[in-house]
Protein backbone atom coordinates (compact mmCIF):
# COMPACT_ATOMS: atom_id res chain seq x y z
CA UNK A 1 0.00 0.00 0.00
CA UNK A 2 1.06 3.57 -0.66
CA UNK A 3 1.53 5.65 2.50
CA UNK A 4 2.39 9.34 2.99
CA UNK A 5 4.07 10.54 6.18
CA UNK A 6 3.44 14.05 7.51
CA UNK A 7 5.88 14.62 10.36
CA UNK A 8 8.17 17.54 11.22
CA UNK A 9 10.64 15.50 13.30
CA UNK A 10 13.11 14.21 10.72
CA UNK A 11 14.33 11.26 12.78
CA UNK A 12 10.79 10.07 13.50
CA UNK A 13 9.83 10.47 9.82
CA UNK A 14 12.84 8.35 8.85
CA UNK A 15 12.01 5.71 11.48
CA UNK A 16 8.39 5.56 10.30
CA UNK A 17 9.54 5.25 6.69
CA UNK A 18 11.88 2.36 7.47
CA UNK A 19 9.29 0.61 9.63
CA UNK A 20 6.48 0.92 7.07
CA UNK A 21 8.74 -0.21 4.24
CA UNK A 22 9.85 -3.20 6.34
CA UNK A 23 6.15 -4.10 6.61
CA UNK A 24 5.92 -4.13 2.82
CA UNK A 25 4.34 -0.72 2.26
CA UNK A 26 5.56 1.93 -0.18
CA UNK A 27 6.20 5.31 1.43
CA UNK A 28 5.41 7.75 -1.39
CA UNK A 29 6.91 10.74 0.40
CA UNK A 30 7.14 12.82 3.51
CA UNK A 31 6.14 16.39 4.27
CA UNK A 32 6.55 18.65 7.28
CA UNK A 33 4.13 21.51 6.50
CA UNK A 34 0.42 21.93 5.80
CA UNK A 35 1.00 22.89 2.17
CA UNK A 36 3.55 20.13 1.72
CA UNK A 37 1.02 17.62 3.06
CA UNK A 38 -1.70 18.83 0.72
CA UNK A 39 0.59 18.72 -2.34
CA UNK A 40 1.98 15.28 -1.42
CA UNK A 41 -1.48 13.75 -1.07
CA UNK A 42 -2.77 15.42 -4.22
CA UNK A 43 0.23 14.36 -6.33
CA UNK A 44 0.85 10.86 -4.94
CA UNK A 45 -2.70 9.74 -4.02
CA UNK A 46 -1.65 7.51 -1.10
CA UNK A 47 -3.87 4.80 0.37
CA UNK A 48 -3.14 6.11 3.88
CA UNK A 49 -1.62 9.15 5.58
CA UNK A 50 0.28 8.95 8.89
CA UNK A 51 0.33 12.46 10.36
CA UNK A 52 1.50 14.36 13.41
CA UNK A 53 -0.81 17.06 14.77
CA UNK A 54 1.93 19.54 15.61
CA UNK A 55 4.02 20.45 12.58
CA UNK A 56 6.70 22.87 13.69
CA UNK A 57 5.90 26.27 15.14
CA UNK A 58 3.29 27.48 12.67
CA UNK A 59 1.74 24.52 10.90
CA UNK A 60 -0.84 22.10 12.21
CA UNK A 61 -1.77 18.58 11.15
CA UNK A 62 -5.45 19.20 11.83
CA UNK A 63 -5.51 22.12 9.38
CA UNK A 64 -3.50 20.02 6.92
CA UNK A 65 -6.07 17.22 7.21
CA UNK A 66 -8.92 19.66 6.56
CA UNK A 67 -7.12 20.90 3.44
CA UNK A 68 -6.64 17.30 2.30
CA UNK A 69 -10.34 16.54 2.96
CA UNK A 70 -11.33 19.17 0.41
CA UNK A 71 -10.16 16.80 -2.34
CA UNK A 72 -9.59 13.35 -0.79
CA UNK A 73 -11.13 10.96 1.73
CA UNK A 74 -7.85 9.13 2.28
CA UNK A 75 -7.67 7.52 5.74
CA UNK A 76 -5.51 9.47 8.18
CA UNK A 77 -3.82 8.04 11.28
CA UNK A 78 -2.79 10.87 13.61
CA UNK A 79 0.17 10.15 15.90
CA UNK A 80 0.32 12.79 18.63
CA UNK A 81 1.26 13.49 22.21
CA UNK A 82 -2.18 15.13 22.55
CA UNK A 83 -4.27 11.97 22.01
CA UNK A 84 -5.83 12.20 25.49
CA UNK A 85 -7.12 15.74 24.95
CA UNK A 86 -10.93 15.82 24.48
CA UNK A 87 -10.77 18.90 22.21
CA UNK A 88 -8.19 17.16 19.99
CA UNK A 89 -10.27 13.98 19.95
CA UNK A 90 -13.33 15.98 18.87
CA UNK A 91 -11.43 17.79 16.12
CA UNK A 92 -9.97 14.54 14.79
CA UNK A 93 -13.39 12.87 14.79
CA UNK A 94 -14.92 15.85 12.95
CA UNK A 95 -12.44 15.40 10.08
CA UNK A 96 -13.69 11.87 9.46
CA UNK A 97 -11.98 8.68 8.30
CA UNK A 98 -9.33 9.19 10.97
CA UNK A 99 -7.78 7.47 13.94
CA UNK A 100 -5.72 8.81 16.82
CA UNK A 101 -2.66 7.16 18.38
CA UNK A 102 -0.85 8.65 21.37
CA UNK A 103 2.87 9.36 21.39
CA UNK A 104 4.94 7.65 22.35
CA UNK A 105 3.33 4.75 20.54
CA UNK A 106 4.34 1.15 20.09
CA UNK A 107 5.14 0.01 16.60
CA UNK A 108 2.66 -2.83 17.12
CA UNK A 109 -0.12 -0.32 17.85
CA UNK A 110 0.73 1.61 14.69
CA UNK A 111 0.86 -1.61 12.66
CA UNK A 112 -2.60 -2.56 13.90
CA UNK A 113 -4.09 0.85 13.04
CA UNK A 114 -2.46 0.90 9.60
CA UNK A 115 -3.90 -2.54 8.83
CA UNK A 116 -7.35 -1.53 10.15
CA UNK A 117 -7.42 1.65 8.03
CA UNK A 118 -6.25 -0.13 4.90
CA UNK A 119 -8.73 -2.97 5.36
CA UNK A 120 -11.76 -0.70 5.71
CA UNK A 121 -13.98 -0.49 2.64
CA UNK A 122 -13.56 2.85 1.10
Secondary structure, DSSP 8 states (H G I E B T S, - for coil): -EEEEE-S-HHHHHHHHHHHHHTT-EEEEEE-SHHHHHHHHHHH--SEEEEESEETTTEEHHHHHHHHHTT---EEEEEETTTT-HHHHHHHHHH-SEEEEESS--HHHHHHHHHHHHHS--
